[in-house]
Amino acid sequence: MRVETFTAIDGIHHGYRAPEPGAPTLVFANSLGTDLRVWDRVVARLPTEWGLLRHDKRGHGLSRSAQTLTIETMAQDVEALLDHYEITDFIGVGLSVGGLIMQCLALRQPQAMRKLVLSDTAAKIGSPELWNPRMEAVRTNGIASISEAILARWFAPSYLETEDFAMWKAMLERTPAEGYAQVCGAIRDADFTADLPNIAQPTLAIAGAQDASTPPDLVRATAEKIPGARFETIEVAGHLPCVEQPARFVELLSAHVTG
């Protein structure tokens, strides 16, 4: 039985499952304030012969923190894992800031990345007026001081009433404050708008219909600047449709991977 093996390389905690011959390998990048478990419900629904690589960003989950972080340095962390496992052909799947990381990798690894999936993300997310106060609040008073506002933007209102919700609240609030703040700064400083026409990979862009963090119109506008990209919404889902509606997410993902 093929299983995903978890370990760390250079302080980057990750899980890897090699593909069977001829099967694709999917490389995942997570959203702010989550760890690799955000993909659990997706992974559980994928064909068992497909390869997987997912990881915790620096300062998130079990990964070691860094002195500074940019989207480029986080993309380099993924490249280190790709090199370690000799992955030269993969499909990039990025959620929120993970989508920024995958946009960066699409440009840096045009031969290796075969296809791209961008979920609830954009070429530019927010502004200093959004991110700077959040970084200050987290560094001063901790993530729990603003978690209610963050979580209200993450999920569809109906999901906030479920028992499931407590797990994601705990994951967010247990993220190290400095790691969270550093990634906020990386998002603030990133802007791939001018680079979108240079993304050559067949691209699927997905948005939760009730996403208040990266609203569907923002995701659609990003997709429209990528040649040939397709845009889809997932109903009854906010910023994390892979959590709220994993079956529909996998349906769209699988069609894109195999199409």
Phi, psi and omega per residue, in radians:
M1 nan 2.220 -3.130
R2 -1.409 2.299 -3.114
V3 -2.259 2.792 3.055
E4 -1.464 2.228 -3.127
T5 -1.798 2.285 -3.110
F6 -1.845 2.345 3.133
T7 -2.814 -3.023 3.119
A8 -2.308 2.506 3.038
I9 -2.282 2.120 -3.122
D10 0.922 0.662 3.091
G11 1.410 0.061 3.128
I12 -1.714 1.918 3.111
H13 -1.342 2.332 -3.068
H14 -2.717 2.874 3.018
G15 -2.097 2.466 -3.129
Y16 -2.429 2.399 3.006
R17 -2.340 2.101 -3.126
A18 -1.226 2.541 3.116
P19 -1.374 2.754 2.938
E20 -1.322 2.774 -3.102
P21 -0.918 2.258 3.112
G22 1.494 -0.157 -3.123
A23 -1.556 2.679 -3.142
P24 -1.353 2.784 2.981
T25 -1.977 2.240 3.103
L26 -1.800 2.285 3.116
V27 -1.984 2.105 -3.025
F28 -1.840 2.556 3.003
A29 -2.312 2.325 -2.936
N30 -1.558 3.001 3.084
S31 -1.505 2.921 3.073
L32 -1.058 2.338 3.067
G33 1.382 0.193 3.072
T34 -2.244 2.876 3.020
D35 -2.013 -2.986 -3.020
L36 -1.101 -0.236 3.123
R37 -1.205 -0.206 3.107
V38 -1.086 -0.328 -3.139
W39 -1.732 0.059 -3.038
D40 -0.934 -0.794 -3.034
R41 -1.281 -0.441 3.029
V42 -1.286 -0.875 -3.121
V43 -0.993 -0.681 -3.106
A44 -1.123 -0.355 -3.092
R45 -1.801 -0.075 -3.127
L46 -1.410 2.686 3.071
P47 -0.984 2.419 -3.052
T48 -1.189 -0.317 3.137
E49 -1.462 -0.203 3.137
W50 -1.278 2.570 3.047
G51 -1.458 2.707 -3.110
L52 -2.388 2.465 2.924
L53 -2.501 2.043 3.071
R54 -2.376 2.725 -3.024
H55 -2.645 2.864 2.997
D56 -1.624 2.262 3.031
K57 -1.055 2.760 3.046
R58 -0.936 2.376 3.122
G59 1.294 0.186 3.098
H60 -2.235 2.649 3.094
G61 0.960 -2.205 -3.102
L62 -1.805 0.096 -3.120
S63 -1.396 2.551 3.127
R64 -1.222 2.523 -3.125
S65 -1.313 2.980 3.093
A66 -2.262 2.844 3.132
Q67 -1.188 -0.723 3.089
T68 -2.435 2.722 3.124
L69 -2.381 2.422 2.941
T70 -2.306 2.953 3.048
I71 -1.051 -0.669 -3.132
E72 -1.121 -0.740 -3.136
T73 -1.205 -0.568 3.080
M74 -1.236 -0.601 3.041
A75 -1.138 -0.656 3.103
Q76 -1.125 -0.596 3.057
D77 -1.063 -0.739 3.103
V78 -1.121 -0.719 3.127
E79 -1.068 -0.618 3.093
A80 -1.091 -0.681 3.094
L81 -1.214 -0.705 3.097
L82 -1.043 -0.770 3.132
D83 -1.113 -0.732 -3.106
H84 -1.056 -0.729 -3.097
Y85 -1.632 0.093 3.125
E86 0.957 0.771 3.104
I87 -1.539 2.002 -3.117
T88 -2.059 0.083 -3.129
D89 -2.609 1.931 -3.068
F90 -2.623 2.905 3.053
I91 -1.984 2.160 -3.110
G92 -1.544 2.306 3.129
V93 -2.241 1.981 -3.069
G94 -2.193 2.373 3.141
L95 -1.973 2.135 3.097
S96 1.008 -2.075 3.085
V97 -1.058 -0.499 3.032
G98 -1.063 -0.520 3.058
G99 -1.201 -0.618 3.033
L100 -1.131 -0.739 3.105
I101 -1.058 -0.734 -3.119
M102 -1.266 -0.558 3.018
Q103 -1.082 -0.749 3.101
C104 -1.068 -0.777 3.141
L105 -1.186 -0.589 3.101
A106 -1.045 -0.645 3.130
L107 -1.379 -0.609 -3.106
R108 -1.431 -0.470 -3.045
Q109 -2.220 1.009 -3.049
P110 -1.134 -0.459 3.133
Q111 -1.465 -0.632 -3.064
A112 -1.401 -0.707 -3.134
M113 -1.410 1.979 -3.063
R114 -1.440 -0.723 3.130
K115 -2.471 2.884 -3.049
L116 -2.373 2.381 3.032
V117 -2.179 2.134 -3.134
L118 -2.020 2.048 -3.107
S119 -1.993 2.146 2.998
D120 0.881 1.030 -3.082
T121 -2.611 3.140 3.121
A122 -2.764 3.020 3.087
A123 -1.251 -0.527 3.059
K124 -2.446 2.242 -3.077
I125 -2.081 1.946 3.068
G126 1.280 -2.960 -3.061
S127 -2.505 2.957 3.077
P128 -0.979 -0.559 3.138
E129 -1.136 -0.454 3.049
L130 -1.469 -0.858 -2.939
W131 -1.401 -0.649 -3.080
N132 -1.078 -0.818 3.081
P133 -1.092 -0.621 3.120
R134 -1.144 -0.768 3.118
M135 -1.070 -0.741 3.136
E136 -1.135 -0.741 -3.131
A137 -1.096 -0.742 -3.119
V138 -1.176 -0.751 -3.122
R139 -1.210 -0.504 -3.099
T140 -1.529 -0.762 -2.988
N141 -2.155 0.028 3.132
G142 1.530 2.830 -3.105
I143 -1.166 -0.598 -3.103
A144 -1.017 -0.442 -3.112
S145 -1.183 -0.357 -3.137
I146 -2.219 0.163 -3.029
S147 -1.126 -0.621 -3.113
E148 -1.043 -0.760 3.138
A149 -1.177 -0.684 3.127
I150 -1.125 -0.830 -3.063
L151 -1.163 -0.543 3.096
A152 -1.123 -0.455 3.114
R153 -1.562 -0.313 -3.109
W154 -1.352 -0.676 -2.900
F155 -2.132 2.684 2.962
A156 -1.091 2.535 -3.084
P157 -0.915 -0.646 -3.109
S158 -1.131 -0.518 -3.105
Y159 -1.273 -0.477 -3.132
L160 -1.119 -0.291 -3.114
E161 -1.642 -0.006 -3.080
T162 -1.597 2.774 3.073
E163 -1.128 -0.535 3.137
D164 -0.971 -0.586 -3.016
F165 -1.011 -0.607 -3.081
A166 -1.055 -0.565 -3.131
M167 -1.119 -0.756 -3.101
W168 -1.287 -0.553 3.046
K169 -1.102 -0.763 3.130
A170 -1.145 -0.719 3.125
M171 -1.054 -0.803 3.133
L172 -1.074 -0.884 -3.022
E173 -1.238 -0.329 3.110
R174 -1.620 -0.012 3.037
T175 -1.185 2.303 3.121
P176 -0.974 2.335 -3.051
A177 -1.031 -0.753 -3.096
E178 -1.204 -0.687 3.092
G179 -1.076 -0.730 3.110
Y180 -1.111 -0.810 -3.103
A181 -1.114 -0.674 3.131
Q182 -1.106 -0.718 3.124
V183 -1.201 -0.624 3.026
C184 -0.969 -0.786 3.132
G185 -1.106 -0.657 3.116
A186 -1.144 -0.707 3.089
I187 -1.125 -0.798 3.140
R188 -0.943 -0.695 -3.022
D189 -1.571 -0.074 -3.068
A190 -1.593 2.444 3.057
D191 -2.714 1.832 -3.137
F192 -1.791 0.259 -3.070
T193 -0.934 -0.844 -3.101
A194 -1.205 -0.333 -3.086
D195 -1.587 -0.256 -3.036
L196 -0.981 -0.707 3.121
P197 -1.104 -0.254 -3.131
N198 -1.614 -0.041 3.069
I199 -1.381 1.975 -3.014
A200 -1.698 -0.238 -3.092
Q201 -1.199 2.473 2.945
P202 -0.955 2.191 -2.953
T203 -2.167 2.352 2.982
L204 -1.959 2.194 3.065
A205 -1.932 2.276 -3.079
I206 -2.124 2.462 3.062
A207 -2.389 2.354 2.941
G208 -1.195 2.301 -3.035
A209 -1.075 -0.430 -3.117
Q210 -1.959 0.483 3.120
D211 -1.299 2.075 3.111
A212 -1.696 -0.109 3.131
S213 -1.554 -0.887 3.014
T214 -2.201 1.512 -3.035
P215 -1.021 2.703 -3.103
P216 -0.900 -0.669 -3.136
D217 -1.095 -0.599 3.113
L218 -1.221 -0.734 3.108
V219 -1.135 -0.749 3.120
R220 -1.065 -0.747 -3.136
A221 -1.084 -0.624 3.067
T222 -1.155 -0.821 -3.129
A223 -1.048 -0.629 -3.094
E224 -1.155 -0.347 -3.137
K225 -1.618 -0.103 3.093
I226 -1.725 2.115 -3.075
P227 -0.937 2.146 3.056
G228 1.315 0.077 -3.086
A229 -1.154 2.596 3.098
R230 -1.937 2.484 -3.113
F231 -2.076 2.365 3.113
E232 -2.400 2.546 3.002
T233 -1.889 2.664 3.051
I234 -2.044 2.108 -3.093
E235 -1.263 2.737 3.119
V236 0.899 0.891 3.112
A237 -2.661 2.541 3.079
G238 -1.777 -2.231 -3.022
H239 -1.348 -0.272 -3.098
L240 -2.166 1.177 -3.129
P241 -1.105 -0.403 3.076
C242 -1.151 -0.359 3.083
V243 -1.608 -0.833 -3.033
E244 -1.371 -0.640 -3.084
Q245 -2.340 1.073 -3.044
P246 -1.094 -0.604 -3.113
A247 -1.114 -0.790 3.123
R248 -1.186 -0.671 3.101
F249 -1.037 -0.817 -3.122
V250 -1.178 -0.607 3.094
E251 -1.034 -0.850 3.128
L252 -1.163 -0.761 -3.136
L253 -1.062 -0.842 -3.079
S254 -1.122 -0.680 3.114
A255 -1.109 -0.662 3.131
H256 -1.240 -0.713 -3.104
V257 -1.155 -0.737 -3.033
T258 -1.634 -0.174 -3.083
G259 -1.338 nan nan
